[in-house]
Amino acid sequence: MRQTSPEPLNQLEPVDLLKTAVEIARRAADTARRMRAEAVSSAIDTKSTATDVVTAADRAVERQVAEELRTLRPGDALLGEEYGSTASSTSAVRWIVDPIDGTVNYLYGLPQYAVSLAAEVDGVVVAGVVRNAATGDEWTATLGGGAFHDGRPIRGSAQTELAQTLVGTGFGYDAARRLHQAGVLSGLLPHVRDIRRWGAASLDLCFAAEGLIDAYYEKGLNPWDHAAGGLIAREAGLTVEGLNGAEPGLPMLIAAPPALFGPLHDHLVALNASGGA
């Protein structure tokens, strides 16, 4: 049987993977924005519900990303929000895509929805891009190469006092989970400056990476929610972890400057932030 040769190392360079990610994410963001512009008249003509329109756009954008990856990088694996995982036995690269992060914002026409695309090599995220499809703002990072907003280097907040910290967060769709998260929020609020909630985890992480907010936490994030944004936040100098040394993920993700991470982490532990539904 013919053996497949390993992929040359120079084709796995983070900068090359990022270039591919950016090209694909830009076209995907254009599709998402165009489909939303067309959706209003389409929904009226077809009597589709708004949710139908969003679902169709989500799936169309993910299919587009998958097709372009098959053309540009055949053999790579893919994990997407809509269609799950495709494996590969010939490549060390796996792509992680959220075709439209912030679907409720997309539904309402709020300009906070994004395409998020990251590349893993041997399980480590090495390149990522988050592109706000509504505004064209774009955040990128490579492992060890720093984080950027539209090509400009960015760093996280220099804030060191939790009481002066502006914190971003998000909420799940399940009613029981939201109830628990509301309790956590009410317990945390007296200890921070204020709370912000935009409704797109990838953008929240980019805002934290840029210091537009000082820190961010959320329960219930899947890999596609934070793969690219988490790398961008780390490369901007933030600590991105779960609770008690765990990897960031479904139970909890915290992104904060090192001076703030400990105090915010300890409050969230005390409030049982990873508990509930």
C-alpha positions as CSV (number, residue, x, y, z in Angstrom):
1,M,0.0,0.0,0.0
2,R,1.3,3.5,-0.8
3,Q,2.1,5.5,2.2
4,T,1.0,9.2,2.4
5,S,4.0,11.4,3.0
6,P,3.9,13.7,6.0
7,E,3.1,17.3,5.3
8,P,6.3,19.4,4.9
9,L,6.9,21.4,8.1
10,N,7.1,24.7,6.2
11,Q,3.4,24.2,5.2
12,L,2.5,24.1,8.9
13,E,4.0,27.4,9.8
14,P,1.5,29.5,11.8
15,V,1.9,32.5,9.5
16,D,1.0,30.4,6.5
17,L,-2.0,28.9,8.3
18,L,-3.1,32.3,9.4
19,K,-2.9,33.6,5.8
20,T,-5.3,30.8,4.7
21,A,-7.6,31.5,7.7
22,V,-7.8,35.2,6.9
23,E,-8.6,34.7,3.3
24,I,-11.3,32.2,4.0
25,A,-12.8,34.2,7.0
26,R,-13.0,37.4,4.9
27,R,-15.0,35.6,2.2
28,A,-17.2,33.9,4.8
29,A,-17.9,37.2,6.5
30,D,-18.9,38.7,3.2
31,T,-21.4,35.8,2.7
32,A,-22.8,36.1,6.2
33,R,-23.4,39.9,5.7
34,R,-24.8,39.5,2.2
35,M,-27.2,36.7,3.3
36,R,-28.5,38.9,6.2
37,A,-29.1,41.8,3.8
38,E,-31.1,39.4,1.5
39,A,-32.9,37.7,4.4
40,V,-35.5,40.4,5.1
41,S,-37.1,40.3,1.7
42,S,-36.5,36.5,1.4
43,A,-38.3,35.8,4.7
44,I,-41.2,37.9,3.6
45,D,-41.5,36.2,0.3
46,T,-41.1,32.6,1.6
47,K,-42.8,33.2,4.9
48,S,-39.8,31.7,6.6
49,T,-39.2,32.4,10.3
50,A,-36.3,34.6,11.3
51,T,-34.8,31.5,13.0
52,D,-35.0,29.7,9.7
53,V,-33.1,32.5,8.0
54,V,-30.3,32.5,10.7
55,T,-30.0,28.7,10.6
56,A,-29.7,28.7,6.8
57,A,-27.0,31.4,6.9
58,D,-25.0,29.6,9.6
59,R,-25.0,26.4,7.6
60,A,-24.3,28.1,4.3
61,V,-21.3,29.9,5.7
62,E,-19.9,26.8,7.3
63,R,-20.3,24.8,4.1
64,Q,-18.4,27.6,2.3
65,V,-15.5,27.4,4.8
66,A,-15.4,23.6,4.5
67,E,-15.4,23.7,0.7
68,E,-12.6,26.3,0.6
69,L,-10.5,24.3,3.1
70,R,-10.9,21.2,1.0
71,T,-9.6,23.0,-2.0
72,L,-6.8,25.0,-0.3
73,R,-5.7,22.4,2.3
74,P,-7.0,18.9,1.3
75,G,-6.6,16.3,4.0
76,D,-7.0,18.7,7.0
77,A,-9.6,17.9,9.7
78,L,-12.4,20.3,10.5
79,L,-14.6,21.0,13.6
80,G,-17.5,23.2,13.0
81,E,-20.5,24.3,15.1
82,E,-23.1,23.2,12.5
83,Y,-21.8,20.0,11.0
84,G,-19.5,18.6,13.7
85,S,-16.2,17.0,13.1
86,T,-14.4,15.5,10.0
87,A,-11.3,13.6,10.8
88,S,-8.0,13.2,8.8
89,S,-5.3,10.6,8.9
90,T,-3.0,12.5,6.6
91,S,-2.6,15.9,8.3
92,A,-1.7,17.2,11.8
93,V,-3.9,20.3,11.2
94,R,-7.5,20.7,12.4
95,W,-9.5,23.8,11.6
96,I,-12.1,25.0,14.1
97,V,-14.9,27.3,12.8
98,D,-17.8,29.2,14.2
99,P,-19.6,30.4,11.0
100,I,-21.6,33.1,12.7
101,D,-20.8,33.7,16.3
102,G,-23.5,36.0,17.8
103,T,-26.6,34.6,15.9
104,V,-29.1,36.5,18.1
105,N,-27.3,39.7,17.2
106,Y,-27.3,38.5,13.5
107,L,-31.1,37.9,13.9
108,Y,-31.7,41.4,15.2
109,G,-29.3,43.2,12.9
110,L,-27.0,44.2,15.8
111,P,-23.4,44.8,14.5
112,Q,-21.7,42.3,16.8
113,Y,-21.5,39.0,14.9
114,A,-18.4,37.3,13.6
115,V,-16.7,34.5,11.7
116,S,-14.2,32.8,13.9
117,L,-11.6,30.4,12.3
118,A,-8.6,28.8,14.0
119,A,-5.9,26.3,13.0
120,E,-4.7,23.6,15.4
121,V,-1.5,21.6,14.9
122,D,-1.3,18.4,16.9
123,G,-4.0,19.8,19.2
124,V,-2.4,23.2,19.8
125,V,-4.1,26.3,18.4
126,V,-1.4,28.1,16.4
127,A,-3.3,30.6,14.3
128,G,-6.7,32.3,14.5
129,V,-8.8,35.1,13.0
130,V,-12.0,36.7,14.2
131,R,-13.7,39.0,11.7
132,N,-16.7,41.1,12.7
133,A,-18.9,40.5,9.6
134,A,-21.0,43.6,10.2
135,T,-18.1,46.1,10.6
136,G,-15.1,44.5,8.9
137,D,-13.0,44.7,12.0
138,E,-10.5,41.8,12.1
139,W,-8.4,40.4,14.9
140,T,-5.6,37.9,14.3
141,A,-2.9,36.0,16.1
142,T,-0.3,33.3,15.7
143,L,1.3,31.3,18.5
144,G,4.3,33.3,19.7
145,G,3.7,36.0,17.1
146,G,1.5,38.5,19.0
147,A,-2.1,39.7,18.5
148,F,-3.3,42.3,16.1
149,H,-6.4,44.3,15.3
150,D,-6.5,45.2,11.6
151,G,-2.7,44.8,11.5
152,R,-2.1,46.9,14.6
153,P,-0.5,45.2,17.6
154,I,-2.7,45.0,20.7
155,R,-2.3,44.3,24.4
156,G,-4.7,43.6,27.1
157,S,-5.7,45.9,29.9
158,A,-3.1,47.2,32.4
159,Q,-5.8,47.3,35.1
160,T,-4.7,45.7,38.4
161,E,-7.6,46.3,40.8
162,L,-10.7,44.1,40.5
163,A,-12.9,46.9,41.9
164,Q,-12.0,49.0,38.8
165,T,-12.4,46.2,36.4
166,L,-14.9,46.3,33.5
167,V,-15.9,42.6,33.0
168,G,-17.5,41.0,29.9
169,T,-19.6,37.9,30.1
170,G,-22.4,35.9,28.4
171,F,-25.3,33.7,29.1
172,G,-26.6,30.4,27.9
173,Y,-29.9,29.7,26.2
174,D,-31.2,27.2,28.7
175,A,-33.5,28.9,31.3
176,A,-32.1,27.0,34.3
177,R,-28.5,27.9,33.3
178,R,-29.4,31.5,32.8
179,L,-31.0,31.6,36.3
180,H,-27.8,30.3,37.8
181,Q,-25.6,32.7,35.8
182,A,-27.8,35.6,36.9
183,G,-27.0,34.6,40.5
184,V,-23.3,34.5,39.8
185,L,-23.5,37.9,38.1
186,S,-25.4,39.5,41.0
187,G,-22.7,38.1,43.4
188,L,-19.8,39.4,41.3
189,L,-21.2,42.8,40.4
190,P,-20.5,44.5,43.8
191,H,-16.8,43.6,43.4
192,V,-16.2,45.0,39.9
193,R,-16.6,48.3,38.1
194,D,-19.4,47.1,35.8
195,I,-20.5,44.4,33.5
196,R,-20.8,44.3,29.7
197,R,-22.5,41.7,27.5
198,W,-22.3,41.8,23.7
199,G,-23.5,38.3,22.8
200,A,-20.5,36.9,20.8
201,A,-17.8,35.1,22.8
202,S,-15.2,35.5,20.0
203,L,-15.7,39.3,20.0
204,D,-15.7,39.4,23.8
205,L,-12.3,37.7,23.8
206,C,-11.0,40.2,21.2
207,F,-12.3,43.1,23.2
208,A,-10.5,41.8,26.2
209,A,-7.3,41.3,24.1
210,E,-7.5,44.9,23.1
211,G,-8.3,46.3,26.5
212,L,-11.7,47.5,25.6
213,I,-12.9,45.5,28.5
214,D,-10.5,44.5,31.3
215,A,-11.6,40.8,31.7
216,Y,-14.1,38.3,30.5
217,Y,-15.6,35.1,31.8
218,E,-18.3,32.7,30.6
219,K,-19.6,29.2,31.2
220,G,-20.7,26.9,28.4
221,L,-18.3,27.8,25.6
222,N,-17.5,25.2,23.0
223,P,-14.2,24.9,21.1
224,W,-15.5,26.9,18.2
225,D,-16.5,29.7,20.5
226,H,-13.0,30.4,21.9
227,A,-10.4,28.7,19.7
228,A,-9.4,31.8,17.7
229,G,-10.4,34.4,20.3
230,G,-8.6,32.5,23.1
231,L,-5.4,32.5,21.1
232,I,-5.8,36.2,20.3
233,A,-6.3,37.0,24.0
234,R,-3.3,34.9,25.1
235,E,-1.1,36.5,22.6
236,A,-2.2,39.9,23.9
237,G,-0.9,39.0,27.3
238,L,-4.0,37.7,29.0
239,T,-4.3,34.5,31.0
240,V,-6.9,32.3,29.5
241,E,-7.9,29.3,31.7
242,G,-10.8,27.5,33.4
243,L,-11.2,27.2,37.1
244,N,-8.7,25.6,39.4
245,G,-6.1,25.1,36.7
246,A,-8.4,23.4,34.2
247,E,-8.3,24.1,30.5
248,P,-10.8,26.7,29.3
249,G,-14.0,25.1,28.0
250,L,-17.6,24.2,28.8
251,P,-17.4,24.5,32.7
252,M,-15.7,28.0,32.5
253,L,-13.4,30.2,30.6
254,I,-11.7,33.3,32.2
255,A,-9.6,35.7,30.2
256,A,-7.9,38.4,32.2
257,P,-4.5,40.1,32.8
258,P,-2.4,38.1,35.2
259,A,-2.9,40.7,38.0
260,L,-6.7,40.3,37.7
261,F,-7.0,36.7,36.9
262,G,-6.5,35.4,40.5
263,P,-9.0,37.7,42.2
264,L,-11.6,37.2,39.5
265,H,-11.1,33.5,39.5
266,D,-11.5,33.2,43.3
267,H,-14.7,35.2,43.3
268,L,-16.1,32.9,40.5
269,V,-15.1,29.8,42.5
270,A,-16.8,31.1,45.6
271,L,-19.9,31.8,43.6
272,N,-19.9,28.3,42.1
273,A,-19.8,29.9,38.6
274,S,-19.2,26.5,36.9
275,G,-22.2,24.9,38.7
276,G,-25.9,24.9,37.9
277,A,-27.4,23.5,34.7
